[in-house]
Amino acid sequence: KREVDEEDAALYRHLGAILRHCLLIKADGEDRTEEFHSHTVNLMGNLPLMCLDVLLTPKVQQGSVEYMGMNMDAVNILLDFMEERLDRGHKLKETLTPALNLLTESARVHRETRKFLRFKVLPPLRDVKTRPEVGNLLRNKLVRLMTHIDTDIKHCAAEYLFVLCKESVARFVKYTGYGNAAGLLAARGLMGGGRGEGTYSEDEDTDTEEYKEAKANINPVTGRVEERVVNPMEGMTDEQKEFEAMKLFNMFDKLSREQIIQPMGVGPDGQMAPLDEAMHKMVETRTSSDLDSDSD
């Protein structure tokens, strides 16, 4: 993410163009080609972000992958390279994250790259009956990584999908489910919704007819339409409901006092905090804003 002057940028772009060419050619045999492309990806990951535009070229040739009038051959090869490493599942931290980070940063700064990757990875939702992490689509595989035991791997996967969603919490949750998204949202202070700090174009999300019809019945935590369950309190009197509620409250209170669990809440800054602390901050924020309005 370092800044470079024009002279250095020209040199980096020249190097980037050479590396792009390296991605498009093959070595002698599959193993050598994979090793060659792996070194190429590692070198590309060290280029300044502003110089990653060399991955795209307006020169579209016959047989090239075209999107928005741009030649996407290099980006498409990177995407395939990343998915192959993901499917292999071997030493993901060393083999997968360099390609995933490169795609993420390229999508963050170049609109055409982001839109192409989103078209390939997050097409408009049609299947809303299956959990986002279930299936063999690339989206399903990446969502599964979001709960990986290795923190770096799950962060990389979540950040990639978050950038493809233009750092919109609502869109991110729509494609991944709140349960899978919670880790990144908590780390970024976005549990209350909103957007990340990135700057993106204002094109709108397009919903399919299938998604529009099912939207009201989608469980935001699991990201799919759930079967209707019987309300366990159906048929109870108000007194019975109150009795059950007090039992539940007393159980949580006991667990909290014995420090077996710690109730958490979302503070005004969007970060998770102990519930009493979060409520205290909320009161302070409201009091401060009330005083400011009175002074006006």
C-alpha positions as protocol buffer text, in pm:
chain_id: "A"
residue {
  index: 1
  type: LYS
  ca { x: 0 y: 0 z: 0 }
}
residue {
  index: 2
  type: ARG
  ca { x: 305 y: 224 z: -17 }
}
residue {
  index: 3
  type: GLU
  ca { x: 301 y: 544 z: -222 }
}
residue {
  index: 4
  type: VAL
  ca { x: 550 y: 578 z: -508 }
}
residue {
  index: 5
  type: ASP
  ca { x: 647 y: 867 z: -733 }
}
residue {
  index: 6
  type: GLU
  ca { x: 576 y: 871 z: -1107 }
}
residue {
  index: 7
  type: GLU
  ca { x: 921 y: 746 z: -1206 }
}
residue {
  index: 8
  type: ASP
  ca { x: 905 y: 447 z: -972 }
}
residue {
  index: 9
  type: ALA
  ca { x: 542 y: 380 z: -1069 }
}
residue {
  index: 10
  type: ALA
  ca { x: 646 y: 352 z: -1434 }
}
residue {
  index: 11
  type: LEU
  ca { x: 914 y: 96 z: -1341 }
}
residue {
  index: 12
  type: TYR
  ca { x: 669 y: -102 z: -1126 }
}
residue {
  index: 13
  type: ARG
  ca { x: 413 y: -101 z: -1406 }
}
residue {
  index: 14
  type: HIS
  ca { x: 676 y: -228 z: -1647 }
}
residue {
  index: 15
  type: LEU
  ca { x: 758 y: -507 z: -1400 }
}
residue {
  index: 16
  type: GLY
  ca { x: 385 y: -572 z: -1358 }
}
residue {
  index: 17
  type: ALA
  ca { x: 341 y: -605 z: -1734 }
}
residue {
  index: 18
  type: ILE
  ca { x: 621 y: -863 z: -1743 }
}
residue {
  index: 19
  type: LEU
  ca { x: 461 y: -1054 z: -1455 }
}
residue {
  index: 20
  type: ARG
  ca { x: 124 y: -1041 z: -1630 }
}
residue {
  index: 21
  type: HIS
  ca { x: 288 y: -1200 z: -1934 }
}
residue {
  index: 22
  type: CYS
  ca { x: 435 y: -1467 z: -1705 }
}
residue {
  index: 23
  type: LEU
  ca { x: 83 y: -1551 z: -1585 }
}
residue {
  index: 24
  type: LEU
  ca { x: -38 y: -1599 z: -1940 }
}
residue {
  index: 25
  type: ILE
  ca { x: 232 y: -1844 z: -2049 }
}
residue {
  index: 26
  type: LYS
  ca { x: 307 y: -2201 z: -1948 }
}
residue {
  index: 27
  type: ALA
  ca { x: 632 y: -2370 z: -1852 }
}
residue {
  index: 28
  type: ASP
  ca { x: 742 y: -2722 z: -1944 }
}
residue {
  index: 29
  type: GLY
  ca { x: 485 y: -2944 z: -1768 }
}
residue {
  index: 30
  type: GLU
  ca { x: 203 y: -2877 z: -1520 }
}
residue {
  index: 31
  type: ASP
  ca { x: 422 y: -2886 z: -1208 }
}
residue {
  index: 32
  type: ARG
  ca { x: 671 y: -2635 z: -1348 }
}
residue {
  index: 33
  type: THR
  ca { x: 386 y: -2412 z: -1469 }
}
residue {
  index: 34
  type: GLU
  ca { x: 228 y: -2412 z: -1124 }
}
residue {
  index: 35
  type: GLU
  ca { x: 560 y: -2330 z: -957 }
}
residue {
  index: 36
  type: PHE
  ca { x: 625 y: -2056 z: -1214 }
}
residue {
  index: 37
  type: HIS
  ca { x: 281 y: -1901 z: -1159 }
}
residue {
  index: 38
  type: SER
  ca { x: 321 y: -1930 z: -781 }
}
residue {
  index: 39
  type: HIS
  ca { x: 641 y: -1724 z: -788 }
}
residue {
  index: 40
  type: THR
  ca { x: 471 y: -1477 z: -1024 }
}
residue {
  index: 41
  type: VAL
  ca { x: 179 y: -1430 z: -783 }
}
residue {
  index: 42
  type: ASN
  ca { x: 416 y: -1378 z: -489 }
}
residue {
  index: 43
  type: LEU
  ca { x: 605 y: -1108 z: -682 }
}
residue {
  index: 44
  type: MET
  ca { x: 281 y: -939 z: -792 }
}
residue {
  index: 45
  type: GLY
  ca { x: 172 y: -918 z: -431 }
}
residue {
  index: 46
  type: ASN
  ca { x: 464 y: -681 z: -366 }
}
residue {
  index: 47
  type: LEU
  ca { x: 366 y: -429 z: -633 }
}
residue {
  index: 48
  type: PRO
  ca { x: 212 y: -98 z: -519 }
}
residue {
  index: 49
  type: LEU
  ca { x: -169 y: -113 z: -541 }
}
residue {
  index: 50
  type: MET
  ca { x: -187 y: 167 z: -795 }
}
residue {
  index: 51
  type: CYS
  ca { x: 26 y: -42 z: -1034 }
}
residue {
  index: 52
  type: LEU
  ca { x: -203 y: -346 z: -1032 }
}
residue {
  index: 53
  type: ASP
  ca { x: -398 y: -193 z: -1322 }
}
residue {
  index: 54
  type: VAL
  ca { x: -148 y: -371 z: -1548 }
}
residue {
  index: 55
  type: LEU
  ca { x: -353 y: -685 z: -1487 }
}
residue {
  index: 56
  type: LEU
  ca { x: -612 y: -532 z: -1719 }
}
residue {
  index: 57
  type: THR
  ca { x: -566 y: -434 z: -2080 }
}
residue {
  index: 58
  type: PRO
  ca { x: -812 y: -279 z: -2327 }
}
residue {
  index: 59
  type: LYS
  ca { x: -666 y: -498 z: -2602 }
}
residue {
  index: 60
  type: VAL
  ca { x: -922 y: -777 z: -2637 }
}
residue {
  index: 61
  type: GLN
  ca { x: -813 y: -1055 z: -2871 }
}
residue {
  index: 62
  type: GLN
  ca { x: -1008 y: -1345 z: -3013 }
}
residue {
  index: 63
  type: GLY
  ca { x: -1050 y: -1608 z: -2743 }
}
residue {
  index: 64
  type: SER
  ca { x: -977 y: -1362 z: -2461 }
}
residue {
  index: 65
  type: VAL
  ca { x: -1196 y: -1331 z: -2152 }
}
residue {
  index: 66
  type: GLU
  ca { x: -1370 y: -995 z: -2193 }
}
residue {
  index: 67
  type: TYR
  ca { x: -1566 y: -793 z: -1936 }
}
residue {
  index: 68
  type: MET
  ca { x: -1673 y: -428 z: -1960 }
}
residue {
  index: 69
  type: GLY
  ca { x: -1459 y: -398 z: -2273 }
}
residue {
  index: 70
  type: MET
  ca { x: -1143 y: -505 z: -2088 }
}
residue {
  index: 71
  type: ASN
  ca { x: -920 y: -809 z: -2133 }
}
residue {
  index: 72
  type: MET
  ca { x: -959 y: -1012 z: -1813 }
}
residue {
  index: 73
  type: ASP
  ca { x: -729 y: -1302 z: -1905 }
}
residue {
  index: 74
  type: ALA
  ca { x: -480 y: -1236 z: -1622 }
}
residue {
  index: 75
  type: VAL
  ca { x: -750 y: -1184 z: -1358 }
}
residue {
  index: 76
  type: ASN
  ca { x: -931 y: -1498 z: -1472 }
}
residue {
  index: 77
  type: ILE
  ca { x: -609 y: -1702 z: -1449 }
}
residue {
  index: 78
  type: LEU
  ca { x: -549 y: -1566 z: -1098 }
}
residue {
  index: 79
  type: LEU
  ca { x: -902 y: -1665 z: -999 }
}
residue {
  index: 80
  type: ASP
  ca { x: -856 y: -2018 z: -1136 }
}
residue {
  index: 81
  type: PHE
  ca { x: -515 y: -2043 z: -968 }
}
residue {
  index: 82
  type: MET
  ca { x: -669 y: -1941 z: -636 }
}
residue {
  index: 83
  type: GLU
  ca { x: -956 y: -2192 z: -667 }
}
residue {
  index: 84
  type: GLU
  ca { x: -716 y: -2476 z: -752 }
}
residue {
  index: 85
  type: ARG
  ca { x: -515 y: -2404 z: -437 }
}
residue {
  index: 86
  type: LEU
  ca { x: -837 y: -2385 z: -237 }
}
residue {
  index: 87
  type: ASP
  ca { x: -961 y: -2721 z: -370 }
}
residue {
  index: 88
  type: ARG
  ca { x: -628 y: -2884 z: -292 }
}
residue {
  index: 89
  type: GLY
  ca { x: -658 y: -2778 z: 73 }
}
residue {
  index: 90
  type: HIS
  ca { x: -286 y: -2827 z: 142 }
}
residue {
  index: 91
  type: LYS
  ca { x: -93 y: -2561 z: 338 }
}
residue {
  index: 92
  type: LEU
  ca { x: -359 y: -2300 z: 263 }
}
residue {
  index: 93
  type: LYS
  ca { x: -178 y: -2024 z: 450 }
}
residue {
  index: 94
  type: GLU
  ca { x: 130 y: -2052 z: 229 }
}
residue {
  index: 95
  type: THR
  ca { x: -36 y: -2147 z: -99 }
}
residue {
  index: 96
  type: LEU
  ca { x: -377 y: -1977 z: -99 }
}
residue {
  index: 97
  type: THR
  ca { x: -345 y: -1646 z: 85 }
}
residue {
  index: 98
  type: PRO
  ca { x: -97 y: -1477 z: -157 }
}
residue {
  index: 99
  type: ALA
  ca { x: -339 y: -1519 z: -450 }
}
residue {
  index: 100
  type: LEU
  ca { x: -640 y: -1431 z: -235 }
}
residue {
  index: 101
  type: ASN
  ca { x: -474 y: -1114 z: -103 }
}
residue {
  index: 102
  type: LEU
  ca { x: -369 y: -1012 z: -454 }
}
residue {
  index: 103
  type: LEU
  ca { x: -724 y: -1050 z: -585 }
}
residue {
  index: 104
  type: THR
  ca { x: -863 y: -863 z: -284 }
}
residue {
  index: 105
  type: GLU
  ca { x: -634 y: -562 z: -321 }
}
residue {
  index: 106
  type: SER
  ca { x: -680 y: -550 z: -697 }
}
residue {
  index: 107
  type: ALA
  ca { x: -1060 y: -555 z: -653 }
}
residue {
  index: 108
  type: ARG
  ca { x: -1036 y: -285 z: -386 }
}
residue {
  index: 109
  type: VAL
  ca { x: -871 y: -32 z: -616 }
}
residue {
  index: 110
  type: HIS
  ca { x: -997 y: -127 z: -963 }
}
residue {
  index: 111
  type: ARG
  ca { x: -1369 y: -119 z: -1037 }
}
residue {
  index: 112
  type: GLU
  ca { x: -1351 y: -340 z: -1347 }
}
residue {
  index: 113
  type: THR
  ca { x: -1162 y: -612 z: -1160 }
}
residue {
  index: 114
  type: ARG
  ca { x: -1407 y: -601 z: -869 }
}
residue {
  index: 115
  type: LYS
  ca { x: -1713 y: -621 z: -1092 }
}
residue {
  index: 116
  type: PHE
  ca { x: -1566 y: -910 z: -1292 }
}
residue {
  index: 117
  type: LEU
  ca { x: -1474 y: -1105 z: -977 }
}
residue {
  index: 118
  type: ARG
  ca { x: -1814 y: -1037 z: -826 }
}
residue {
  index: 119
  type: PHE
  ca { x: -1978 y: -1162 z: -1146 }
}
residue {
  index: 120
  type: LYS
  ca { x: -1776 y: -1485 z: -1116 }
}
residue {
  index: 121
  type: VAL
  ca { x: -1787 y: -1536 z: -738 }
}
residue {
  index: 122
  type: LEU
  ca { x: -2108 y: -1365 z: -620 }
}
residue {
  index: 123
  type: PRO
  ca { x: -2361 y: -1380 z: -903 }
}
residue {
  index: 124
  type: PRO
  ca { x: -2718 y: -1270 z: -816 }
}
residue {
  index: 125
  type: LEU
  ca { x: -2863 y: -1508 z: -557 }
}
residue {
  index: 126
  type: ARG
  ca { x: -3111 y: -1769 z: -675 }
}
residue {
  index: 127
  type: ASP
  ca { x: -3070 y: -2060 z: -434 }
}
residue {
  index: 128
  type: VAL
  ca { x: -3189 y: -1932 z: -96 }
}
residue {
  index: 129
  type: LYS
  ca { x: -3282 y: -2271 z: 49 }
}
residue {
  index: 130
  type: THR
  ca { x: -2923 y: -2383 z: 107 }
}
residue {
  index: 131
  type: ARG
  ca { x: -2680 y: -2241 z: 362 }
}
residue {
  index: 132
  type: PRO
  ca { x: -2413 y: -2017 z: 203 }
}
residue {
  index: 133
  type: GLU
  ca { x: -2135 y: -2251 z: 320 }
}
residue {
  index: 134
  type: VAL
  ca { x: -2295 y: -2563 z: 169 }
}
residue {
  index: 135
  type: GLY
  ca { x: -2219 y: -2655 z: -192 }
}
residue {
  index: 136
  type: ASN
  ca { x: -1939 y: -2663 z: -448 }
}
residue {
  index: 137
  type: LEU
  ca { x: -1963 y: -2312 z: -591 }
}
residue {
  index: 138
  type: LEU
  ca { x: -1664 y: -2086 z: -529 }
}
residue {
  index: 139
  type: ARG
  ca { x: -1881 y: -1869 z: -302 }
}
residue {
  index: 140
  type: ASN
  ca { x: -1965 y: -2175 z: -89 }
}
residue {
  index: 141
  type: LYS
  ca { x: -1597 y: -2272 z: -61 }
}
residue {
  index: 142
  type: LEU
  ca { x: -1492 y: -1920 z: 43 }
}
residue {
  index: 143
  type: VAL
  ca { x: -1773 y: -1889 z: 298 }
}
residue {
  index: 144
  type: ARG
  ca { x: -1657 y: -2217 z: 453 }
}
residue {
  index: 145
  type: LEU
  ca { x: -1311 y: -2064 z: 491 }
}
residue {
  index: 146
  type: MET
  ca { x: -1461 y: -1778 z: 693 }
}
residue {
  index: 147
  type: THR
  ca { x: -1487 y: -2013 z: 992 }
}
residue {
  index: 148
  type: HIS
  ca { x: -1147 y: -2180 z: 936 }
}
residue {
  index: 149
  type: ILE
  ca { x: -940 y: -2256 z: 1245 }
}
residue {
  index: 150
  type: ASP
  ca { x: -650 y: -2043 z: 1113 }
}
residue {
  index: 151
  type: THR
  ca { x: -722 y: -1675 z: 1182 }
}
residue {
  index: 152
  type: ASP
  ca { x: -522 y: -1546 z: 884 }
}
residue {
  index: 153
  type: ILE
  ca { x: -700 y: -1774 z: 639 }
}
residue {
  index: 154
  type: LYS
  ca { x: -1049 y: -1691 z: 760 }
}
residue {
  index: 155
  type: HIS
  ca { x: -966 y: -1319 z: 766 }
}
residue {
  index: 156
  type: CYS
  ca { x: -838 y: -1332 z: 405 }
}
residue {
  index: 157
  type: ALA
  ca { x: -1148 y: -1513 z: 280 }
}
residue {
  index: 158
  type: ALA
  ca { x: -1385 y: -1280 z: 465 }
}
residue {
  index: 159
  type: GLU
  ca { x: -1201 y: -967 z: 351 }
}
residue {
  index: 160
  type: TYR
  ca { x: -1211 y: -1084 z: -12 }
}
residue {
  index: 161
  type: LEU
  ca { x: -1588 y: -1135 z: -8 }
}
residue {
  index: 162
  type: PHE
  ca { x: -1639 y: -812 z: 190 }
}
residue {
  index: 163
  type: VAL
  ca { x: -1454 y: -613 z: -77 }
}
residue {
  index: 164
  type: LEU
  ca { x: -1654 y: -782 z: -353 }
}
residue {
  index: 165
  type: CYS
  ca { x: -1964 y: -662 z: -163 }
}
residue {
  index: 166
  type: LYS
  ca { x: -1815 y: -308 z: -167 }
}
residue {
  index: 167
  type: GLU
  ca { x: -1779 y: -331 z: 213 }
}
residue {
  index: 168
  type: SER
  ca { x: -2157 y: -311 z: 254 }
}
residue {
  index: 169
  type: VAL
  ca { x: -2262 y: -501 z: 568 }
}
residue {
  index: 170
  type: ALA
  ca { x: -2613 y: -569 z: 434 }
}
residue {
  index: 171
  type: ARG
  ca { x: -2482 y: -711 z: 107 }
}
residue {
  index: 172
  type: PHE
  ca { x: -2210 y: -911 z: 285 }
}
residue {
  index: 173
  type: VAL
  ca { x: -2463 y: -1070 z: 522 }
}
residue {
  index: 174
  type: LYS
  ca { x: -2695 y: -1142 z: 229 }
}
residue {
  index: 175
  type: TYR
  ca { x: -2430 y: -1356 z: 56 }
}
residue {
  index: 176
  type: THR
  ca { x: -2263 y: -1516 z: 360 }
}
residue {
  index: 177
  type: GLY
  ca { x: -2516 y: -1520 z: 645 }
}
residue {
  index: 178
  type: TYR
  ca { x: -2471 y: -1319 z: 965 }
}
residue {
  index: 179
  type: GLY
  ca { x: -2329 y: -1617 z: 1153 }
}
residue {
  index: 180
  type: ASN
  ca { x: -2039 y: -1651 z: 909 }
}
residue {
  index: 181
  type: ALA
  ca { x: -1992 y: -1274 z: 877 }
}
residue {
  index: 182
  type: ALA
  ca { x: -1987 y: -1200 z: 1251 }
}
residue {
  index: 183
  type: GLY
  ca { x: -1611 y: -1245 z: 1294 }
}
residue {
  index: 184
  type: LEU
  ca { x: -1512 y: -983 z: 1037 }
}
residue {
  index: 185
  type: LEU
  ca { x: -1792 y: -745 z: 1142 }
}
residue {
  index: 186
  type: ALA
  ca { x: -1686 y: -763 z: 1507 }
}
residue {
  index: 187
  type: ALA
  ca { x: -1321 y: -701 z: 1416 }
}
residue {
  index: 188
  type: ARG
  ca { x: -1417 y: -400 z: 1202 }
}
residue {
  index: 189
  type: GLY
  ca { x: -1666 y: -250 z: 1450 }
}
residue {
  index: 190
  type: LEU
  ca { x: -1956 y: -306 z: 1210 }
}
residue {
  index: 191
  type: MET
  ca { x: -2184 y: -529 z: 1416 }
}
residue {
  index: 192
  type: GLY
  ca { x: -2449 y: -258 z: 1400 }
}
residue {
  index: 193
  type: GLY
  ca { x: -2443 y: -246 z: 1019 }
}
residue {
  index: 194
  type: GLY
  ca { x: -2327 y: 25 z: 780 }
}
residue {
  index: 195
  type: ARG
  ca { x: -2022 y: 23 z: 554 }
}
residue {
  index: 196
  type: GLY
  ca { x: -1648 y: -18 z: 577 }
}
residue {
  index: 197
  type: GLU
  ca { x: -1404 y: 263 z: 503 }
}
residue {
  index: 198
  type: GLY
  ca { x: -1348 y: 180 z: 135 }
}
residue {
  index: 199
  type: THR
  ca { x: -1465 y: 410 z: -144 }
}
residue {
  index: 200
  type: TYR
  ca { x: -1665 y: 245 z: -419 }
}
residue {
  index: 201
  type: SER
  ca { x: -1897 y: 335 z: -707 }
}
residue {
  index: 202
  type: GLU
  ca { x: -2269 y: 361 z: -637 }
}
residue {
  index: 203
  type: ASP
  ca { x: -2402 y: 84 z: -863 }
}
residue {
  index: 204
  type: GLU
  ca { x: -2691 y: -101 z: -701 }
}
residue {
  index: 205
  type: ASP
  ca { x: -2722 y: -466 z: -607 }
}
residue {
  index: 206
  type: THR
  ca { x: -2953 y: -661 z: -839 }
}
residue {
  index: 207
  type: ASP
  ca { x: -3189 y: -909 z: -676 }
}
residue {
  index: 208
  type: THR
  ca { x: -3329 y: -1206 z: -866 }
}
residue {
  index: 209
  type: GLU
  ca { x: -3702 y: -1278 z: -862 }
}
residue {
  index: 210
  type: GLU
  ca { x: -3631 y: -1591 z: -654 }
}
residue {
  index: 211
  type: TYR
  ca { x: -3452 y: -1383 z: -390 }
}
residue {
  index: 212
  type: LYS
  ca { x: -3722 y: -1112 z: -382 }
}
residue {
  index: 213
  type: GLU
  ca { x: -3994 y: -1371 z: -328 }
}
residue {
  index: 214
  type: ALA
  ca { x: -3806 y: -1547 z: -46 }
}
residue {
  index: 215
  type: LYS
  ca { x: -3641 y: -1243 z: 117 }
}
residue {
  index: 216
  type: ALA
  ca { x: -3899 y: -1202 z: 395 }
}
residue {
  index: 217
  type: ASN
  ca { x: -3853 y: -1565 z: 504 }
}
residue {
  index: 218
  type: ILE
  ca { x: -3472 y: -1577 z: 498 }
}
residue {
  index: 219
  type: ASN
  ca { x: -3305 y: -1626 z: 834 }
}
residue {
  index: 220
  type: PRO
  ca { x: -3030 y: -1358 z: 835 }
}
residue {
  index: 221
  type: VAL
  ca { x: -2810 y: -1566 z: 1068 }
}
residue {
  index: 222
  type: THR
  ca { x: -2799 y: -1878 z: 850 }
}
residue {
  index: 223
  type: GLY
  ca { x: -2854 y: -1696 z: 519 }
}
residue {
  index: 224
  type: ARG
  ca { x: -3125 y: -1931 z: 396 }
}
residue {
  index: 225
  type: VAL
  ca { x: -3500 y: -1992 z: 412 }
}
residue {
  index: 226
  type: GLU
  ca { x: -3568 y: -2199 z: 723 }
}
residue {
  index: 227
  type: GLU
  ca { x: -3857 y: -2437 z: 772 }
}
residue {
  index: 228
  type: ARG
  ca { x: -4128 y: -2289 z: 989 }
}
residue {
  index: 229
  type: VAL
  ca { x: -4101 y: -2417 z: 1345 }
}
residue {
  index: 230
  type: VAL
  ca { x: -4376 y: -2441 z: 1602 }
}
residue {
  index: 231
  type: ASN
  ca { x: -4371 y: -2158 z: 1855 }
}
residue {
  index: 232
  type: PRO
  ca { x: -4288 y: -2332 z: 2188 }
}
residue {
  index: 233
  type: MET
  ca { x: -4490 y: -2067 z: 2375 }
}
residue {
  index: 234
  type: GLU
  ca { x: -4802 y: -2121 z: 2166 }
}
residue {
  index: 235
  type: GLY
  ca { x: -5099 y: -2202 z: 2389 }
}
residue {
  index: 236
  type: MET
  ca { x: -4933 y: -2067 z: 2705 }
}
residue {
  index: 237
  type: THR
  ca { x: -5106 y: -1812 z: 2926 }
}
residue {
  index: 238
  type: ASP
  ca { x: -4936 y: -1477 z: 2994 }
}
residue {
  index: 239
  type: GLU
  ca { x: -4853 y: -1598 z: 3346 }
}
residue {
  index: 240
  type: GLN
  ca { x: -4682 y: -1911 z: 3210 }
}
residue {
  index: 241
  type: LYS
  ca { x: -4484 y: -1706 z: 2958 }
}
residue {
  index: 242
  type: GLU
  ca { x: -4370 y: -1470 z: 3234 }
}
residue {
  index: 243
  type: PHE
  ca { x: -4271 y: -1766 z: 3453 }
}
residue {
  index: 244
  type: GLU
  ca { x: -4060 y: -1922 z: 3173 }
}
residue {
  index: 245
  type: ALA
  ca { x: -3900 y: -1584 z: 3097 }
}
residue {
  index: 246
  type: MET
  ca { x: -3799 y: -1539 z: 3462 }
}
residue {
  index: 247
  type: LYS
  ca { x: -3652 y: -1891 z: 3469 }
}
residue {
  index: 248
  type: LEU
  ca { x: -3441 y: -1809 z: 3165 }
}
residue {
  index: 249
  type: PHE
  ca { x: -3334 y: -1474 z: 3310 }
}
residue {
  index: 250
  type: ASN
  ca { x: -3230 y: -1636 z: 3640 }
}
residue {
  index: 251
  type: MET
  ca { x: -3028 y: -1903 z: 3456 }
}
residue {
  index: 252
  type: PHE
  ca { x: -2837 y: -1641 z: 3256 }
}
residue {
  index: 253
  type: ASP
  ca { x: -2790 y: -1425 z: 3566 }
}
residue {
  index: 254
  type: LYS
  ca { x: -2639 y: -1719 z: 3757 }
}
residue {
  index: 255
  type: LEU
  ca { x: -2405 y: -1809 z: 3469 }
}
residue {
  index: 256
  type: SER
  ca { x: -2299 y: -1445 z: 3443 }
}
residue {
  index: 257
  type: ARG
  ca { x: -2237 y: -1401 z: 3818 }
}
residue {
  index: 258
  type: GLU
  ca { x: -2031 y: -1720 z: 3827 }
}
residue {
  index: 259
  type: GLN
  ca { x: -1835 y: -1585 z: 3526 }
}
residue {
  index: 260
  type: ILE
  ca { x: -1917 y: -1889 z: 3314 }
}
residue {
  index: 261
  type: ILE
  ca { x: -2050 y: -1658 z: 3044 }
}
residue {
  index: 262
  type: GLN
  ca { x: -2020 y: -1284 z: 2987 }
}
residue {
  index: 263
  type: PRO
  ca { x: -2317 y: -1113 z: 2819 }
}
residue {
  index: 264
  type: MET
  ca { x: -2199 y: -886 z: 2539 }
}
residue {
  index: 265
  type: GLY
  ca { x: -2357 y: -599 z: 2350 }
}
residue {
  index: 266
  type: VAL
  ca { x: -2276 y: -371 z: 2059 }
}
residue {
  index: 267
  type: GLY
  ca { x: -2152 y: -30 z: 2171 }
}
residue {
  index: 268
  type: PRO
  ca { x: -2209 y: 300 z: 1986 }
}
residue {
  index: 269
  type: ASP
  ca { x: -1874 y: 246 z: 1809 }
}
residue {
  index: 270
  type: GLY
  ca { x: -2000 y: -82 z: 1661 }
}
residue {
  index: 271
  type: GLN
  ca { x: -1754 y: -287 z: 1870 }
}
residue {
  index: 272
  type: MET
  ca { x: -1855 y: -573 z: 2100 }
}
residue {
  index: 273
  type: ALA
  ca { x: -1821 y: -494 z: 2471 }
}
residue {
  index: 274
  type: PRO
  ca { x: -1950 y: -638 z: 2802 }
}
residue {
  index: 275
  type: LEU
  ca { x: -2323 y: -563 z: 2815 }
}
residue {
  index: 276
  type: ASP
  ca { x: -2314 y: -325 z: 3113 }
}
residue {
  index: 277
  type: GLU
  ca { x: -2021 y: -136 z: 2957 }
}
residue {
  index: 278
  type: ALA
  ca { x: -2195 y: -119 z: 2617 }
}
residue {
  index: 279
  type: MET
  ca { x: -2515 y: 15 z: 2777 }
}
residue {
  index: 280
  type: HIS
  ca { x: -2317 y: 272 z: 2976 }
}
residue {
  index: 281
  type: LYS
  ca { x: -2148 y: 396 z: 2658 }
}
residue {
  index: 282
  type: MET
  ca { x: -2484 y: 416 z: 2480 }
}
residue {
  index: 283
  type: VAL
  ca { x: -2627 y: 631 z: 2762 }
}
residue {
  index: 284
  type: GLU
  ca { x: -2319 y: 856 z: 2756 }
}
residue {
  index: 285
  type: THR
  ca { x: -2346 y: 899 z: 2379 }
}
residue {
  index: 286
  type: ARG
  ca { x: -2716 y: 987 z: 2395 }
}
residue {
  index: 287
  type: THR
  ca { x: -2661 y: 1229 z: 2684 }
}
residue {
  index: 288
  type: SER
  ca { x: -2378 y: 1398 z: 2495 }
}
residue {
  index: 289
  type: SER
  ca { x: -2588 y: 1433 z: 2177 }
}
residue {
  index: 290
  type: ASP
  ca { x: -2883 y: 1570 z: 2380 }
}
residue {
  index: 291
  type: LEU
  ca { x: -2657 y: 1833 z: 2538 }
}
residue {
  index: 292
  type: ASP
  ca { x: -2523 y: 1928 z: 2194 }
}
residue {
  index: 293
  type: SER
  ca { x: -2878 y: 1972 z: 2058 }
}
residue {
  index: 294
  type: ASP
  ca { x: -2977 y: 2183 z: 2362 }
}
residue {
  index: 295
  type: SER
  ca { x: -2677 y: 2412 z: 2309 }
}
residue {
  index: 296
  type: ASP
  ca { x: -2786 y: 2466 z: 1947 }
}
